[in-house]
Amino acid sequence: MEVPSEIVAGKLLQNYGDTAELAARAGGDVLRDWRGRFAVSAKGPRDLVTEADVASQKTIREILLSRFPNHGFIGEEGDQDLNVSPLRWMVDPLDGTSNYVHGFPAYCVSVALAYRDEILAGAIYDPVADECFTAIRGGGARLENTILCTTNPSHLSDALVAVSFPPHVDSESLAVADFLSIIPHVHSVRRTGSTAINLAYLAAGRLDGFWVRSIACWDVAAGLLIASEAGASIVPCRHLRDTIDVPPPTHVSLDRPAFVAGANQKIANGLHDLLVG
């Protein structure tokens, strides 16, 4: 879809990117603060994490809509306001909830802006590592002041890849069948528990590939842009069992898409062929 020139003209696109980063960092600060309360609260960790999730999203939403009050908003914790604007923010205030509950240091905040289904700006903030991955459409991807570029492995057998599983899997799950079809053909597989971190790490060259069977738009919107701007190839799994198509790499829909992402086209195609073959 063609994005109107006035949407991305001048400094406006950079303003979107700066706002995404500001909001993501603020949400991460909230998560850090709430995580520090776990040891001293009479509440259980799952009650606290729900409150942390909601508090993070509230902070993010206030920042975004104070700057752009006419934009729509879609958040994991409800509070959706699609408005009449084709510009909408897609927010996951805590990606990696189980990790957060257990104190496993792999969780983040993901904030993205899309014009209809075209992603314009995104930020992923890891409050544990204090790392913020950002991108704007056509402007490349960055980790702080470092320009990001994916790796360039020659063979799938050399690739370190990651997968995102749905919350509840068992031995009969299709996600497990996918996993078993991949592991003999790659160097190793990781499961971080955070889709956004997987895509950020792909952009940063820490991973060579990634696949997911079904995922929400707020989980992947920022990561798809950041990975694509760093040079990653995104391939929809159109024939993957029990899935919905995903459009081109800088698009995101409200459906739950299946896709593979590779540091280069060869890795992406190799993962795709193993999954749909």
Secondary structure, 3 states (H helix, E strand, C coil): CCCCHHHHCCCHHHHHHHHHHHHHHHHHHHHHHHHCCHHHCCCCHHHHHHHHHHHHHHHHHHHHHHHCCCCEEEECCEEEECCCCCEEEEEEEEECHHHHHHCCCCCEEEEEEEECCEEEEEEEEECCCCEEEEEECCCCEEECCEECCCCCCCCHHHCEEEEECCCCCCCCCHHHHHHHHHHHHCCEEECCCCHHHHHHHHHCCCCCEEEECCCCHHHHHHHHHHHHHCCCEEEECCCCCCCECCCCCCECCCCCECEEEECCHHHHHHHHHHHHC
